[in-house]
């Protein structure tokens, strides 16, 4: 019997091999097929997108306009509220100022009463955005406006590099509570713990439109998420939204990894170390955000801010992937950058003393950057507040602060 079986196997060896091969292929394919059939959850987002060619994977192969120093000069920075965005914005303001670039600005008199705000509810339009001076085009965008792919591409050059910023959503939420004190929470809810009461049923207290709220998935809204996706919390629609952001933005700064993000930005834009030196700005004084919230509010907020968390968790992991692709050399430069930044901060803290003595901070050449000097004039720009900076740019660009 065994001999007969051996003869059969010998005569049909090719068939046996084909069967084994088919079983092997099925074992590889079936898990993937099963995942397609299973329900899509928010947790799938990163895994689904990580196997695709994200924008950042082909970033350095793209052709962008650069200046004489080979630096990228067309940049759109999505300045998102309460994320550390003012600190990041100062780098773009300084770079554009030092290279005499043209900024996207709102009219000085606008619906939001601040000259540094284009819009808190929509993208750029002819009503809320000034045209560039005659014979020029916009180079840099870094004022508050809601992301809209169509309008951004209308006002910015085709080779623009897109940068966003995100903060851990619950930390963002606490910052909003501390800074804005939303009336629909603190005025309408008359209890000892209004935030905890609000989080039990946010829809009961929220404004009708997410555009009017800073606590209803506001991070996602500023990245262009539509009201219907926010209201439905549909996993498939959220995944599609995150995919669109992933394809449009070359870098999303993560507040919790701010220094790493800025160093990566320097490499992507081919800017110098001096270009991306920064001082912390708009840090709330005497803040005690924990006084607003209870011990279980974090989980309640995570259940409410589903789109914000999907966006943040994906881009947090994507940033870590981007950093890993830079190799071990990145950590070396990070230490070097942190040291230079501390030196700049200590030097600039001397203030008027540096001006009187005409002092300079000399930073020597490294493997990552040419040597450079920081003067008292550089410190003035590093410390300069957002609105005065924007108004000085307005005057230089249009010859008037009232336009």
Buried (B, 14 or more C-beta within 10 A) or exposed (E): EEEEEEEEEEEEEEEEEEEEEEEEEEEEEEEEEEEEEEEBEBEBBBEBBBEEEBBBEEBEEEEBEBEEEEBBBBBBBBBBBBBBBBBBBBBBBBBBBEBEBBBBBBBBEBEBEBBBBBBBBBBBBEEBBBEBEEEEEBBBBBBBBBBBBEBBEEBBBEEBBBBBBBBBBBBBBBBBBBBBEBEBBBEEBEEEEBBBBBBEEBEEBBBEEBBEBBBBBBBBBBBBBEBEBBBEBBBEBBBEBBBBBBBBBBBBBBBBBBEBBBBBBBBBBBBBBBBBBBBEBBEEEEEEBEEBBEEEBBEBBBEBBBBBBBBBBBBBBBBEBBBEEBEEEBEEBBEBBEEBBEBBBEBBEBEEEBBEEEBEBEBEEBEBBEEBEBBBEBBEBBEBEBEEBBBBBBEEBBEEEEE
